[in-house]
Amino acid sequence: MIQGYFGENGELFFELDLVTVDGEILSVNGLLDTGFTDWLAMNIQDIESLDWQYIKKRQMKTARGESRFNLYQGTVIFDGQELTIPVLGGEEITEVLLGLAWLENRRLLADKKAGLLTLEEV
């Protein structure tokens, strides 16, 4: 189980570790974006600093319409598990975004009044 926290405006944040190609680990707070259906999205510049492998261009629908993103393969450590996942890169992405794909095998418990925010494996 991984503990998260609520942001100033009620955002849902969870910590995850990004693993560079050289094995260096960088801890970041990812924002759970319920409008994003993939695993992870980040700014291209941040992805390139991790030296993750570029796969291809990918067309996707966003709230602003159709957009092109770069698709990468990245390694993260989330809830103690090292995972290789697809990562979307865009120049206008300002946060590390966690998508709904994380909820395929995890249960989200969010109780803002009690200050409880967790993602646990099912």
Summary of the structure (lengths in Angstrom):
residues: 122
radius of gyration: 14.3
end to end distance: 9.7
largest distance: 42.9
contacts: 327
relative contact order: 0.26
helix: 10%
strand: 60%
